[in-house]
Amino acid sequence: MIHAHKKFSRHHKSQDDVSSVPLIFQPSDIDSIGLELEMQLLDKKSLDLNEGIMKLMEFYPDDDCIKPEFIQNTVEICTPVCHTIEELDRELRLRVLDIKKHCDQLDMTLCGAGSHPFNRTLATITPMQPYLEQAAREGFTSHTQITFATHVHLGMHSGDEAIQLMVAIKKYLPLLIALSANSPYWRGYDTNYAAYRHHVLAATRSYGIPPSFSSWDEFVRFANVTRKAQIFRTVNNIHWDIRPRPQFGSLEIRVMDAQASVTDAVALAAFIKALVAWLRENKQHDQSTTITTPLSEWITRDNHFQAAHYGLQATYFDYEKDTTVSMLEHFNESALMISTMMRSMKLEKYFDHIKKLVSANGSVEFQKQVYRKNESFHEVVAALVEKLNKDISWQAD
């Protein structure tokens, strides 16, 4: 992020392999931000998942911002390093528009959701060495991890700051799950979950809530020991809800479902940017809240479960205050807390969009309304495709 050409993207094996280089955190501009959006590739007619990534990548042979993912029905769209949310919006939107154009040529289309509502086939692994190695380690579950996410990178001054803020943000991960929830349907079933993606990923080795490290050195020791124990070969193998990315100088928040529109994804990124800025300014990451107990760890885990199950209708237990509130109350308190920061960063319009999503009960309610009206998962996917198309077409005009 120090260099203009640096990208917030993955699969840079030579930089990420802790067995070949020291795990050194590269300092970054704290205003910098990047976003990765995993989008579904669909057959244009059936609206089922289409494993067309290799054909699509023929249009992007040297583009670091448009990538294959673990499974072939996914395209990962990365922004370059940005310094404002407006820049992030523009960079992401231009790429989604361009990919949509090439998908049209291949009789495919794009969809934004954390899961596909009716697809029942097993996924095919993308034939790239890191993915093939991952599939060999994970076995059958590799073919069932058909989920799609939004990842936000935030620039950090140092590894210690990244670790400290990683601990401070953990309190808000259930809120981010609820705000981003967009995966209620799975293999033709109503799961009765708002973000079922988390339960699909729970079968994987490294998914979930990270430990609360006390320092960067402690994280490095963890990385080195787990490498020697052949648990994680590289930092890329650690798929926590939030993790440091030393070669990019960033903290990566990975807990969110893929969003139904670029506008939704960017508004979520703006909310996260303001939240982290508030935590940094108010020295929340300097407070001695890193000590965990069996009770606090269990409460943290259950808050995640509640958020994934009930979304914005969940309850949230604030361990520090020893009180239970609704997720909506937790959102309102958090929104009030960072409202001045949002204004000072000129993010009001994105904040307003988040509040509109909350008042409409988010993308989950959008999907459920379509299903209640049509009793068709095909129509749910069609509505998601239309929502994305309208979003990018309106902005293009």
Secondary structure, 3 states (H helix, E strand, C coil): CCCCCCECCCCCHHHHCCCCCCCCCCCCCCCCEEEEEEEEEEECCCCCECCCHHHHHCCCCCCCCEEECCECCEEEEECECECCHHHHHHHHHHHHHHHHHHHHHCCEEEECCCCCCCCCCCCCECCCHHHHHHHHHHHHHHHCCCCCEEEEEEECCCHHHHHHHHHHHHHHHHHHHHHHCCECEECCEECCCCECHHHHHCCCCCCECCCCCCCHHHHHHHHHHHHHCCCCCCHHHCCECEEEECCCCEEEEEEEECCCCHHHHHHHHHHHHHHHHHHHHCCHHHCCCCCCCHHHHHHHHHHHHHHHHHHHHCEEEECCCCEEEEHHHHHHHHHHHHHHHHHHCCCHHHHHHHHHHHHCCHHHHHHHHHHHHHCCHHHHHHHHHHHHHHHHHHHHC
